[in-house]
Amino acid sequence: MEIHPKTALQYRIPDHSLVKIESRQGKIIVRSKWTETIRQDTIFVPFHWADSQNVNLLVSKELDPTCRMPGFKVSAVRIHPAVDLHPK
């Protein structure tokens, strides 16, 4: 998952760490990669992975009513470290 360093710090996500990404449709766990080339309000997950890292698990199966394309590029998600870095 590519994430801007400022956003990663806001969500307590170290570089190269496991991150849980959740949407209304599902959840996946992927590894973080800090990059300043991505917008601070965006994360990017490649679609080349399968099984428990398949980003398509997060995307709605509904199609755009006009062009009939799925919403691959826009999905609201929650992100947090997959492992609690500050256990109580």
N, C-alpha and C positions, 0 to 999 in steps of 0.2 A: 504494500500500500504506500503510495507516494503521498507525503504530507509536508506542508511547509513547517520549518522548525518552530516558528512562533506558535502555530496552531498545536503542534506536538507538545510543546511545553505547557500550553494552556490545559491540555488534556492529560498531562503527566505520562506522555508516551516517549520513551527513550528511542533513539535511533537503533535500528536493527532488532527491535523487540517484537514479541507477539502481541497482536491487537485483535480484540473482538469487535467486529462490525455487525450491527444489528439494524434491520429494517422491519417494517410490518410483515414482510414476506418470509424472512428467515434470518439466519446469522451465520457468519463464517469467522475463521481465525486465520490471520495472515501476518506476515512480517512487515514491520514499518521500514520506510526508507525516507529520510529527510531530504528535501530538495527545495531550494529557493525558487525554482522555476515554475512552481505550481501556485495558484492563487491561495490566499489564506483561508478562504471559505469553501475550499474544495479538497476532496481526497480523490485519488485515482487508484483503481485496482485493475490490473490487466485481466483480460478474459481468457487467458491461455491455461489456467489451472483447472483441475477437475476435483471431484469428490468434495471434501469439506472446505476447500478453498475456492470453490466455484462461485464467482461473483454473481452469476445469474440466479443464485438462490436468494439474492436480495432484491431482485427486480420484479415488478408486477408483471403478470402474464397478460394484462389488458393491453390492447393495441390502440394506437391513435385512431380516432374515428375517421380522419380524412385520408391519411397516407398508409394506414394499417401497419405501421412500424411499432415495435416495442420501445419502451422508454429506457433504453440502455444507458443513455448518457445523463439522466437526471433521476436520482433516487435519494430521498431523505434518509439519513442513517444516524445512528448513535455510535460513538467510538469510545473505547476505554481499554486500558491494558488488560491483556488476557490473564495476567497474573497480578494479584494485588501486591503493589510495591511497598505498601505501608500497612501491613497487617496489624490488627489491634491486639 
